[in-house]
Amino acid sequence: MNADTLKACASCSTSSTLRDIVADFKTHLIGATLVTGGVATMFATTATGAATTTGDTIGYFAVGIAGGLLPDIDSEVSIPLRIAQRILSTVGTLLVVLNFASTYSMVELVLIAVGTYTVLNVGFDVFGRLTVHRGLFHSLPATVCFGLTTGLVAHNGFGLDPLRSWFYGFFLVIGVLTHLVLDELYSVNLLGATIKKSFGSAISLGDVSNPLGTAALYGMAVLLFVASPPMGEFLEVVGDSDTYTELFTRVWPSGGWFR
C-alpha cells in the first residue's frame, strides 16, 4: 500500500468519524427541536395565561433547544459540540443584551455583549477541561440543577415573574431529558439486540466513581431549590386538567378547516 493510498484511507476514516459525530449532534439538535417545539406549541394553543405569549413561547423553545445540547458541554473534543458551545454562548449573550436593551446605550450594549460572549466561551473551555464526558452532567440530579438554575437566573437575573421563570426552567429540563434519552437509545443496538458499554451512563443518579462530586451535586440541588422563586403558580398551571382538556379539543378543527 503506497503513501497516497494510506493518506486516502486516513482521510476516509477521519471523514467517517466526523460524520458519525455530526450525525450524533444532529440527532440531539433535531430531537430537542421536535420535542420542545411540540411542547411549546401545546402550551401556546391552550389558555395558560400571559406566560405563553408568542415572545415567551419562542424563548422557551430556544432554551429547550439549548437544553438539548447542554449535557455535552463536558466534552472538549467534538467539533460539533464546539459549534453547540458557540450557539449556547450566542443565545446567552442575546438574552443578556435584550434584558438591558431599554436601560443602556448602544455602545454599552455592545460592550456587554462582547464581555458576556467572552466570559461564556472561556467558562465552557475551562469547564470542558475540568470535567469528564458522560460523568456527573449526564445524570438526573444535574438535570434538576440545570432547571433550578435557569428558573433562578430568569427570576433574579432577568426580573421575570415566578411563572415565566419556571417555564424557562421547565423547557430547559425537557431539552436535557431529551438529550439523555437519545443517548440511552443510541446505547442499544436494536437490530443486533445488543447493549453497548455506554448503556446507563446517560441517565443516572450520579457518578459512582466520583462520590464527592455526586454528593456536592445533590447538595447544590437542595440549595438551589431553597433559593428558587415560588413554584406554586407554575405547578397549578401545568397540573390543571383544564389545560389538557382544551388541548385535546383543539387537536381537530371544529367548524371547518382554516376558518
C-alpha positions in Angstrom: 0.0 0.0 0.0 1.6 3.3 -1.1 1.6 6.6 0.7 -1.2 8.0 -1.4 -3.4 5.1 -0.5 -2.6 5.4 3.2 -3.4 9.1 3.1 -6.7 8.4 1.3 -7.6 5.8 3.9 -6.8 8.1 6.8 -8.9 10.8 5.1 -11.8 8.4 4.7 -11.5 7.3 8.3 -11.4 10.9 9.6 -14.4 11.9 7.4 -16.3 8.9 8.6 -15.6 9.7 12.3 -16.6 13.3 11.7 -19.8 12.2 10.0 -20.6 10.0 13.0 -20.0 12.9 15.4 -22.0 15.3 13.3 -24.9 12.8 13.0 -25.0 12.4 16.7 -25.0 16.2 17.1 -27.8 16.4 14.5 -29.8 13.8 16.4 -29.6 15.8 19.6 -30.4 19.1 17.8 -33.3 17.6 15.9 -34.6 15.7 18.9 -34.6 18.7 21.1 -36.2 20.8 18.4 -39.1 18.4 17.8 -39.8 17.7 21.5 -39.5 21.2 22.9 -41.2 22.6 19.8 -44.1 20.2 20.3 -44.5 21.0 24.0 -44.2 24.8 23.3 -46.9 24.5 20.7 -49.1 22.6 23.1 -48.9 25.3 25.7 -49.2 28.1 23.2 -52.6 26.7 22.0 -54.0 26.5 25.5 -55.2 29.2 27.8 -52.2 29.1 30.2 -52.3 32.8 30.7 -49.8 35.6 30.0 -46.8 33.2 30.4 -47.4 31.7 27.0 -47.4 34.8 24.8 -45.7 34.4 21.4 -42.5 36.0 22.6 -42.3 33.9 25.7 -43.0 30.7 23.8 -40.2 31.4 21.3 -37.9 32.0 24.3 -39.0 28.7 25.9 -38.4 26.9 22.6 -34.9 28.4 22.3 -34.0 27.5 25.9 -35.3 23.9 25.2 -33.0 23.5 22.2 -30.1 24.8 24.3 -31.0 22.2 27.0 -30.9 19.5 24.3 -27.2 20.3 23.7 -26.3 21.2 27.3 -25.2 17.8 28.7 -22.3 17.5 26.3 -20.6 20.7 27.4 -18.3 18.5 29.4 -16.7 17.2 26.1 -13.8 19.2 24.7 -13.0 17.1 21.7 -16.0 17.2 19.4 -16.2 19.8 16.6 -20.0 19.8 16.5 -20.0 20.4 20.3 -17.8 23.4 19.7 -20.5 24.6 17.4 -23.0 24.0 20.2 -20.8 26.0 22.5 -21.0 28.9 20.1 -24.7 28.6 19.8 -25.2 28.5 23.6 -22.9 31.4 24.0 -24.7 33.4 21.4 -28.1 32.7 22.8 -26.9 33.5 26.3 -25.4 36.8 25.1 -28.6 37.7 23.2 -30.7 37.1 26.3 -28.4 39.3 28.4 -28.4 42.1 25.8 -32.2 42.0 25.4 -32.6 42.2 29.2 -30.6 45.5 29.3 -31.8 46.9 25.9 -34.0 49.6 27.3 -31.5 50.6 30.0 -28.2 51.2 28.3 -26.9 52.9 25.2 -25.9 51.0 22.1 -22.2 51.3 22.8 -22.7 50.0 26.3 -24.8 47.1 25.0 -22.0 46.2 22.5 -19.5 46.1 25.4 -21.9 44.0 27.5 -22.4 41.6 24.5 -18.6 41.2 23.9 -17.9 40.7 27.6 -20.8 38.2 28.1 -19.8 36.2 25.0 -16.1 36.1 26.1 -16.9 35.0 29.6 -19.3 32.3 28.4 -16.8 30.9 26.0 -13.9 30.9 28.5 -16.2 29.3 31.0 -17.1 26.5 28.6 -13.5 25.9 27.8 -12.4 25.7 31.5 -15.4 23.6 32.3 -14.6 21.1 29.5 -11.1 20.7 30.7 -12.1 20.1 34.3 -14.9 17.6 33.7 -15.2 14.0 32.3 -17.6 13.3 29.5 -20.6 11.2 30.4 -19.9 11.9 34.1 -22.0 13.9 36.6 -23.5 16.1 33.9 -25.3 13.2 32.3 -27.4 12.5 35.4 -30.8 13.3 36.8 -29.5 15.4 39.7 -27.6 17.5 37.2 -30.8 17.9 35.2 -32.6 19.2 38.3 -29.7 21.6 39.0 -29.9 22.9 35.4 -33.6 23.5 35.6 -33.4 25.2 39.1 -30.5 27.4 38.0 -32.4 28.5 34.9 -35.5 29.4 36.9 -33.4 31.2 39.5 -31.5 33.2 36.9 -34.6 34.1 35.0 -36.3 35.4 38.2 -33.4 37.1 39.9 -31.2 38.0 36.9 -33.8 39.0 34.4 -36.6 40.0 36.7 -39.2 37.6 35.3 -42.2 36.6 37.4 -42.1 33.1 39.0 -44.5 31.6 36.5 -42.4 32.6 33.5 -39.2 31.8 35.3 -40.3 28.2 35.9 -41.5 27.8 32.4 -37.9 28.6 31.2 -36.6 26.1 33.7 -39.2 23.5 32.7 -38.3 23.7 29.0 -34.6 23.5 29.7 -35.2 20.3 31.7 -37.3 18.9 28.8 -34.4 19.6 26.4 -31.8 18.0 28.7 -34.0 14.9 29.3 -34.5 14.6 25.5 -30.7 14.5 25.2 -30.2 11.9 27.9 -33.0 9.6 26.5 -31.4 9.8 23.0 -28.0 8.9 24.4 -29.5 5.8 26.1 -31.4 4.8 22.9 -28.1 5.0 21.0 -26.6 2.7 23.6 -28.9 -0.1 22.4 -28.3 -1.8 19.1 -31.9 -2.7 18.4 -31.1 -4.6 15.1 -28.4 -6.7 16.8 -30.3 -6.9 20.1 -27.1 -5.9 21.9 -26.3 -3.3 24.5 -23.2 -1.1 24.3 -20.9 -0.4 27.2 -22.2 3.2 27.3 -25.7 2.0 28.4 -26.7 3.5 31.7 -24.1 6.3 31.6 -26.5 8.9 30.2 -29.4 8.7 32.7 -28.1 8.0 36.1 -28.5 9.2 39.7 -24.8 10.2 39.9 -21.3 9.0 39.2 -20.2 6.1 41.4 -16.5 6.9 40.5 -17.0 10.4 41.9 -18.9 10.1 45.2 -17.8 13.5 46.5 -18.9 15.2 43.3 -22.2 13.4 43.4 -22.8 14.4 47.0 -22.0 18.0 46.1 -24.4 17.9 43.2 -27.2 16.8 45.4 -26.3 19.4 47.9 -26.3 22.1 45.2 -29.8 20.9 44.1 -31.1 21.4 47.6 -29.6 24.9 47.9 -30.9 25.9 44.5 -34.4 24.7 45.4 -34.4 26.7 48.7 -33.2 29.8 46.9 -35.7 29.4 44.0 -38.8 31.6 43.4 -42.2 30.2 44.5 -43.3 27.3 42.3 -47.0 27.1 43.2 -48.4 29.0 40.3 -46.4 27.0 37.8 -47.4 23.7 39.3 -51.1 24.9 39.2 -50.9 25.7 35.5 -49.0 22.6 34.5 -51.2 20.4 36.6 -54.5 21.9 35.7 -56.7 19.4 33.9 -58.5 22.2 32.0 -55.2 22.9 30.2 -55.1 19.5 28.7 -58.8 19.3 28.1 -58.6 22.4 26.0 -55.6 20.9 24.2 -57.5 17.8 23.2 -60.4 19.9 22.0 -58.0 21.7 19.6 -56.4 18.6 18.1 -59.0 18.5 15.3 -60.5 21.6 13.6 -64.1 22.5 14.6 -66.5 24.2 12.2 -64.4 23.7 9.1 -60.7 23.8 8.0 -58.6 27.0 8.2 -61.6 29.2 9.1 
